[in-house]
Amino acid sequence: MKVASLEDARLAFGPVPSRRLGKSLGINNIPAKTCSYSCVYCQVGKTVNMTTERQHFYNLEDIVKEVERKMVEAALRDERIDYLTFVPDGEPTLDLNLGKETSLLTQTGIPTAVLTNASLIWREDVREDLLEADFVSLKVDICSEGLWRRINRPHKDLKLNTILEGIIEFSKEFKGTIVSETMLIDGINYRNEFENVADFLKRLKRLDKAYVAIPTRPPTEKWVKPAKEETINTAFQAFSKKLGANRVEYLIGYEGNAFAFTGRVEEDLLSITAVHPMRKEAVEEFLRKAYADWNVIEKLLREGKLVEVDYEENTYYMRSALSQSPLGRTYAQSP
């Protein structure tokens, strides 16, 4: 695969507010949208390169340099960074350099985190790479094959039971903070699924927290809506009964507007919104911090670099598919 230029890649973004990690400097180590899943609720759109093959996407040195540059810019503006987080346009464990990148960035003294869909954790090399991190979040939306394929829309070669066994193995080895995330959407008959997921999570050797989440940003499929309160509460109670209430938390609130400005208004906006759609009020707060006005947004909209999306009575701004492409072009949408 052709390596994208550093100018187009936007390898690091933020710091951005995170409901789990405080102020997080994001690392975008995967080209848009390369993933092993094409989840119906994904905030960065449909998967255009569906794969389970691990590859070298970007130069190791470029990622480290870009993160270090963002760290310096944040420090100059007294912006706190709590975690360096691999949370890219796709699945971070597809990056063959993930372990090396994590190990090198650990030397900065800032904890590292990886937010993964766990689809490749059955592979020993992936588990070894994840062991380098301080914090790992694993997706466990469902434990039944049919709903898994409907909600997460995995690559045809993946097998749910193999993934779940890989998660159990990883929990035996990992010494850092390990959490799970279960995303709930409306229109799904979960029936006994919450008990099944809770039973599975109870089998893990270690689990610091089980998060019950709903989509809070515009999803890939327009029909996707956040699960209703009754469903969310049912899941919370089922998890709490099996795991203990102190190990279960909601992940359903807005993370806030505290997006960091590191010196380049357009670059910061585009790098953040490539992975993390921003509410209108968050954009307004960001512009105030940068001493800029709404003309910046209007310019990016005219140029086709940003798009405006309404979701759940809020207006969001996202980087467009064209400008997110690592080669500066759009891809055919996957079916």
C-alpha positions in Angstrom: 0.0 0.0 0.0 1.2 3.5 -0.9 2.1 5.5 2.2 0.2 8.7 2.5 2.0 12.0 2.8 2.4 13.5 6.2 0.5 16.6 5.0 -2.6 14.5 4.2 -2.3 11.9 7.0 -3.2 14.1 10.0 -1.4 11.6 12.3 -2.2 13.3 15.6 -5.0 15.5 16.8 -6.2 17.4 19.9 -5.9 17.2 22.8 -9.7 16.5 22.9 -12.0 15.8 25.8 -12.6 12.1 26.5 -15.2 10.7 28.8 -12.8 7.9 29.8 -9.4 9.5 29.6 -9.6 13.1 30.5 -7.7 15.2 28.0 -6.5 12.9 25.2 -4.1 13.5 22.4 -5.4 11.3 19.6 -3.2 9.3 17.3 -4.6 8.5 13.8 -2.4 5.6 12.7 -4.8 4.1 10.2 -5.9 5.6 6.8 -9.6 6.5 6.5 -11.6 4.3 6.6 -9.6 1.0 6.9 -11.2 -1.4 9.3 -12.2 -5.0 10.0 -15.7 -3.9 10.9 -18.2 -1.5 9.4 -20.4 -0.8 12.4 -23.8 0.7 11.7 -23.2 3.4 14.4 -19.6 4.4 13.5 -19.0 8.1 13.7 -16.5 8.3 10.8 -18.6 6.6 8.1 -18.7 3.4 6.2 -15.6 1.2 5.9 -14.1 1.7 2.4 -11.2 -0.7 2.9 -12.4 -3.8 4.7 -9.5 -5.9 5.8 -8.0 -8.1 8.5 -4.5 -7.9 7.1 -2.0 -6.1 9.3 0.2 -3.6 7.3 2.7 -0.8 7.6 0.6 2.2 6.8 2.7 5.2 7.9 6.3 5.6 8.8 7.0 5.0 12.5 9.2 8.1 12.8 6.5 10.3 11.2 3.9 9.3 13.8 6.3 9.8 16.7 7.4 13.2 15.4 3.8 14.4 14.8 2.8 13.4 18.3 5.8 15.1 19.8 5.0 18.2 17.8 1.5 18.3 19.1 2.8 17.8 22.6 5.1 20.8 22.3 2.3 23.0 20.9 -0.1 21.9 23.7 2.6 22.6 26.4 3.2 26.1 25.0 -0.5 26.8 25.5 -0.7 25.1 28.9 -3.0 22.4 27.5 -3.0 19.2 29.7 -2.5 15.8 28.1 -3.6 12.8 30.2 -3.2 10.1 27.6 -1.7 9.5 24.2 -4.6 7.6 22.6 -4.6 5.4 19.4 -8.1 6.2 18.2 -7.9 6.4 14.4 -10.2 6.4 11.4 -10.2 2.6 11.4 -9.0 -0.3 13.6 -5.7 0.6 15.3 -4.4 -3.0 15.6 -4.3 -3.3 11.8 -1.0 -1.3 12.1 2.0 -3.6 12.2 3.9 -0.8 14.0 1.4 -0.4 16.8 3.6 -2.1 19.5 6.7 -0.2 18.5 4.8 3.1 18.4 3.3 2.5 21.8 6.7 1.6 23.3 8.4 4.7 21.9 5.6 7.0 23.0 5.6 5.5 26.5 9.0 7.1 26.9 7.4 10.6 26.9 6.1 9.8 30.4 2.5 10.2 29.3 0.3 7.0 29.6 -0.8 5.4 26.3 -4.2 4.1 25.4 -5.6 2.0 22.6 -9.3 1.9 21.8 -9.8 -1.3 19.7 -12.8 -3.2 18.4 -10.9 -6.3 19.5 -11.5 -8.1 16.2 -7.9 -9.2 15.8 -7.1 -9.9 19.4 -7.2 -13.7 18.7 -3.8 -13.1 17.1 -0.8 -13.5 19.4 1.1 -10.6 17.7 -1.8 -8.2 18.3 -2.0 -9.2 22.0 1.7 -8.6 22.3 1.4 -5.2 20.8 -1.4 -4.2 23.1 0.6 -5.3 26.1 2.8 -2.2 25.5 -0.2 0.1 26.3 -1.2 1.4 29.7 -5.0 1.4 28.9 -6.9 -0.8 26.5 -10.6 -0.5 25.7 -12.2 -3.5 24.0 -15.5 -3.6 22.1 -18.0 -6.2 23.3 -21.3 -5.1 21.8 -22.9 -8.5 21.6 -22.1 -12.3 22.1 -24.5 -13.8 19.5 -23.4 -14.3 15.9 -26.5 -13.0 14.2 -26.7 -9.6 16.0 -22.9 -9.3 15.8 -23.0 -9.5 12.0 -26.0 -7.1 11.9 -24.6 -4.4 14.2 -20.8 -4.6 13.7 -20.8 -5.9 10.1 -17.4 -7.7 10.4 -15.1 -8.9 7.7 -16.2 -12.2 6.3 -13.2 -14.1 7.7 -13.8 -13.1 11.3 -15.4 -15.5 13.8 -17.0 -14.2 17.0 -16.1 -17.1 19.2 -12.4 -16.8 18.2 -12.5 -13.1 19.1 -14.1 -13.7 22.5 -11.5 -16.3 23.3 -8.8 -13.9 22.3 -10.2 -11.3 24.7 -10.1 -13.8 27.6 -6.5 -14.7 26.8 -5.5 -11.0 26.7 -7.2 -10.4 30.1 -4.9 -13.0 31.6 -1.7 -11.2 30.3 -2.4 -7.5 30.4 -1.2 -5.6 33.5 -2.6 -2.1 32.7 -6.2 -0.8 32.9 -8.6 -2.9 30.8 -12.2 -1.8 30.1 -15.0 -3.0 27.8 -17.5 -1.0 25.9 -21.0 -2.2 24.8 -22.7 0.2 22.4 -26.5 0.1 22.5 -28.8 1.2 19.7 -32.5 1.4 19.3 -34.5 -1.1 17.2 -32.6 -4.1 18.3 -34.2 -7.0 20.2 -31.6 -7.6 22.8 -33.7 -10.0 24.8 -31.2 -12.2 26.8 -28.2 -10.6 25.2 -27.2 -8.4 28.2 -27.0 -11.5 30.5 -24.9 -13.2 27.9 -22.5 -10.3 27.6 -22.3 -9.9 31.4 -21.6 -13.7 31.7 -18.8 -13.3 29.2 -17.3 -10.3 30.8 -17.3 -12.1 34.2 -15.1 -14.8 32.6 -12.3 -12.2 32.1 -9.3 -12.6 34.4 -9.3 -8.8 34.8 -11.8 -6.1 33.9 -11.5 -2.7 35.5 -14.7 -1.2 34.1 -17.6 -2.2 31.8 -19.0 0.8 30.0 -22.6 0.8 28.7 -22.6 3.3 25.8 -24.9 4.9 23.2 -24.1 6.8 20.0 -23.6 10.5 20.8 -22.4 11.6 17.4 -23.8 11.2 13.9 -23.7 7.5 12.9 -23.0 5.8 9.6 -26.5 4.6 9.0 -29.3 7.2 9.3 -31.7 4.7 10.9 -29.4 4.3 13.9 -30.7 6.0 17.1 -29.5 5.7 20.7 -31.1 3.0 22.7 -34.0 4.1 24.9 -33.5 4.7 28.7 -35.3 1.4 29.6 -32.9 -0.6 27.4 -29.8 1.2 28.8 -31.0 0.6 32.4 -31.7 -3.0 31.7 -28.2 -3.5 30.4 -26.7 -1.6 33.4 -28.6 -3.7 35.9 -27.7 -7.0 34.2 -24.0 -6.0 34.1 -24.1 -4.8 37.7 -25.6 -8.0 38.9 -22.8 -10.1 37.4 -19.9 -7.7 37.8 -20.7 -5.5 40.7 -22.2 -2.0 40.4 -18.8 -0.4 41.1 -17.4 -1.9 37.9 -20.2 -0.7 35.6 -20.6 2.9 34.3 -22.7 4.7 31.7 -20.9 6.2 28.7 -23.8 8.2 27.4 -23.1 11.9 28.1 -21.6 14.6 26.0 -17.9 14.8 26.6 -17.9 18.6 26.6 -16.4 21.4 24.5 -12.8 21.6 25.8 -11.0 20.9 22.5 -7.5 22.2 22.5 -6.1 24.8 20.1 -2.4 24.1 19.3 -1.7 27.0 16.9 -3.1 26.2 13.5 -6.8 26.8 13.3 -7.7 24.9 10.1 -5.2 22.1 10.7 -6.5 21.5 14.2 -10.2 21.6 13.1 -9.6 19.2 10.3 -7.5 16.7 12.3 -10.0 16.6 15.2 -13.1 16.3 13.0 -11.5 13.5 10.9 -12.0 11.2 13.9 -14.1 13.2 16.4 -17.1 15.1 15.0 -17.6 18.3 16.9 -20.9 19.9 18.1 -21.5 23.4 16.9 -21.1 24.8 20.5 -17.7 23.0 20.7 -16.6 24.6 17.4 -17.7 28.0 18.7 -15.7 27.5 21.9 -12.7 26.3 19.9 -12.8 29.4 17.7 -13.0 31.7 20.7 -10.0 30.0 22.2 -8.1 30.5 18.8 -9.2 34.1 18.5 -10.9 33.2 15.2 -14.4 33.7 13.9 -17.1 31.6 12.1 -15.6 32.6 8.7 -13.1 29.8 9.1 -15.9 27.3 9.2 -17.7 28.8 6.3 -14.5 28.7 4.3 -13.9 25.0 5.1 -17.5 24.3 4.2 -17.2 26.1 0.8 -14.0 24.2 0.1 -15.7 20.9 0.8 -13.3 20.1 3.6 -16.0 20.1 6.3 -19.6 18.9 6.3 -22.5 19.9 8.5 -24.7 17.1 9.9 -27.7 17.2 12.2 -28.2 14.4 14.8 -30.4 14.1 17.8 -31.3 17.9 17.8 -27.6 18.9 17.6 -25.5 20.2 14.7 -22.1 18.5 14.2 -19.2 19.4 11.9 -17.2 16.5 10.4 -14.3 16.4 8.0 -15.5 15.4 4.6 -14.8 12.0 3.0 -12.7 13.6 0.3 -10.3 15.4 2.6 -10.0 12.4 4.9 -8.8 10.1 2.1 -5.1 9.4 2.6 -4.4 9.8 -1.1 -6.6 12.9 -1.5 -9.4 11.0 -3.3 -12.7 9.3 -2.4 -13.1 5.5 -2.5 -16.1 3.5 -3.6 -18.4 2.8 -0.7 -18.5 -0.8 0.6 -21.8 -2.6 0.3 
